Amino acid sequence: MWIVKLGGSLAADAEALPRWLDLLAQLGGGRVTVVCGGGAFADEVRRSQQQWQFHDLAAHNMAILAMAQLAYQLNAMNPALRLTSSKTDIHRVLHKGQTALWLPLELQRDTPDAQTNWDFTSDSIALDLAKRLNAERLVVIKSCVIPPQAPLAQLSDQGIVDRHFADAAEGAAFPISLLHKDDLDEMRALLFGV
């Protein structure tokens, strides 16, 4: 099983987003689970928290709902991506030869923990899911330029992945790839095993 994390910024890209959804629906069936960022929905959470100064636990829960909102949008755009909300759901959808699209609602919290802050974003959430599901690979799709051969710590320092990601990725039992939104051919090659 692969986890493919689509950056929330792709939600604003009318060209790239439909192509990614088509590729993952067509070639990801039976092995890909898509995790999406929060996009503009999460940006609104950040703006609102800055304005009203409410605590990180509320912001975390709102950001999880932002990811879920974007997942519902992606499912509406491409219903071949099947909504899932649990490990059991994911396995059921993949077993049917379909591509899973994860609703992370199980990550809402009643009390703060190490993950209820902005250092732990959808990138680290996707990495954590990949670990929990014993994934074979994690691919993170970004809209920003990714410096070639840059170590994860550098990408974290540059804000390309969150501050938690590099440390959490150490010792991961699967390869982690970061691709630019224009790297559809590279993703296709990865899926074909080329």
C-alpha positions in Angstrom: 0.0 0.0 0.0 1.1 3.5 -0.8 0.2 6.8 0.8 0.0 9.7 -1.6 -0.4 13.1 0.1 -1.8 15.9 -2.1 -0.8 19.3 -0.8 -3.8 21.5 -0.1 -2.4 24.1 -2.4 -3.2 21.8 -5.4 -6.9 22.5 -4.6 -6.5 25.9 -6.2 -4.8 24.6 -9.4 -7.5 24.0 -12.0 -5.0 22.2 -14.3 -3.0 20.1 -12.0 -5.6 18.8 -9.5 -7.9 17.0 -12.0 -4.9 15.4 -13.7 -3.6 14.1 -10.3 -7.0 12.8 -9.3 -7.4 11.0 -12.6 -3.9 9.5 -12.4 -4.5 8.2 -8.8 -7.9 6.9 -9.6 -6.8 5.1 -12.7 -3.4 3.7 -11.6 -3.7 3.7 -7.8 -6.6 1.2 -7.6 -5.8 -1.5 -5.0 -2.8 0.1 -3.5 -3.0 3.9 -3.1 -4.6 5.8 -0.2 -4.8 9.6 -0.8 -4.4 12.0 2.0 -5.1 15.6 1.2 -4.1 18.8 3.0 -6.5 21.4 4.1 -6.0 23.9 1.4 -7.9 27.2 1.7 -10.0 25.6 4.4 -6.9 25.3 6.6 -5.7 28.7 5.6 -9.0 30.1 7.0 -8.3 28.2 10.3 -4.9 29.8 10.6 -6.3 33.3 9.8 -9.2 32.9 12.3 -6.8 31.6 15.1 -4.5 34.6 14.5 -7.4 37.0 14.7 -9.2 35.5 17.7 -6.2 33.9 19.5 -8.0 30.7 20.4 -6.0 27.7 21.5 -4.2 25.1 19.3 -6.5 22.3 20.3 -9.5 24.0 18.6 -7.3 25.0 15.6 -6.2 21.3 15.3 -9.7 20.0 15.3 -10.7 22.7 12.8 -7.7 21.8 10.6 -8.7 18.2 10.6 -12.2 19.2 9.5 -10.5 21.3 6.7 -8.7 18.2 5.5 -12.0 16.3 5.5 -13.7 19.1 3.6 -11.1 18.9 0.9 -11.4 15.1 0.8 -15.2 15.5 0.2 -14.4 18.0 -2.6 -12.0 15.6 -4.2 -14.4 12.8 -4.0 -17.1 15.0 -5.6 -14.6 15.9 -8.4 -13.6 12.2 -9.0 -16.0 9.7 -7.3 -13.6 6.8 -8.3 -11.6 8.0 -5.2 -13.5 6.2 -2.5 -14.0 7.9 0.9 -12.7 6.0 3.9 -12.5 6.9 7.5 -10.7 4.0 9.2 -8.0 1.4 8.7 -10.7 -1.2 8.0 -12.3 1.0 5.4 -9.0 1.6 3.7 -8.3 -2.1 3.4 -11.8 -2.8 2.2 -11.6 -0.2 -0.6 -8.1 -1.3 -1.6 -9.1 -5.0 -1.6 -11.8 -4.1 -4.1 -9.1 -2.7 -6.4 -10.1 0.9 -5.8 -8.2 4.0 -4.7 -8.9 5.1 -1.1 -9.4 8.8 -0.1 -9.0 9.2 3.7 -11.2 11.3 5.9 -9.0 11.9 9.0 -11.9 12.5 11.4 -10.4 10.0 13.9 -7.7 12.5 14.6 -9.9 15.0 16.3 -9.0 15.3 20.0 -10.7 16.2 23.3 -7.4 17.1 25.0 -4.1 18.5 23.6 -1.3 16.2 22.7 2.0 16.3 20.7 0.1 16.5 17.4 -2.4 19.3 18.2 -0.2 22.2 17.0 0.9 23.7 13.7 4.3 21.9 13.8 2.3 18.7 13.0 0.5 19.4 9.7 -1.1 17.2 7.0 2.4 16.2 5.8 3.2 14.6 9.2 -0.3 13.2 9.4 0.2 11.4 6.1 3.6 10.1 7.4 2.0 8.9 10.6 -0.8 7.1 8.6 1.8 5.5 6.4 3.6 4.2 9.5 0.3 2.9 11.1 -0.7 1.1 7.9 2.8 -0.3 7.3 2.9 1.4 3.9 5.4 0.5 1.2 5.9 4.1 0.1 4.9 7.7 1.0 4.7 10.2 -1.9 4.1 13.9 -1.0 3.0 16.1 -3.8 3.8 19.8 -3.4 3.0 23.0 -5.4 6.3 24.7 -4.4 9.7 24.1 -5.9 11.5 21.2 -4.2 15.3 21.5 -4.2 16.8 18.4 -5.8 18.6 16.0 -3.4 17.8 18.2 -0.4 17.6 16.3 2.9 14.3 16.4 4.8 15.8 18.5 7.5 16.6 21.2 5.0 13.1 21.0 3.5 11.7 21.3 7.0 13.8 24.4 7.7 12.6 25.9 4.4 9.0 25.3 5.3 8.4 22.8 2.5 7.4 20.1 5.0 6.4 20.8 8.6 8.9 21.0 11.5 8.0 17.6 12.8 8.3 15.7 9.5 12.1 15.3 9.2 12.5 13.8 12.7 9.4 11.6 12.3 10.7 10.3 9.0 14.0 9.0 10.5 14.0 5.3 10.4 10.8 5.0 8.3 10.5 1.5 6.9 9.5 2.8 3.5 10.9 5.3 0.9 9.6 8.9 1.0 9.4 10.9 -2.2 8.6 14.5 -2.6 7.3 15.5 -6.0 6.3 18.8 -7.6 2.7 19.0 -8.9 4.1 19.0 -12.5 5.8 15.6 -11.9 2.9 13.5 -13.1 5.1 11.5 -15.5 7.5 10.7 -12.6 4.5 9.5 -10.4 3.2 7.4 -13.3 6.6 5.8 -13.6 6.7 5.1 -9.9 3.3 3.5 -10.1 4.3 1.4 -13.1 7.5 0.4 -11.2 9.7 1.8 -14.0 
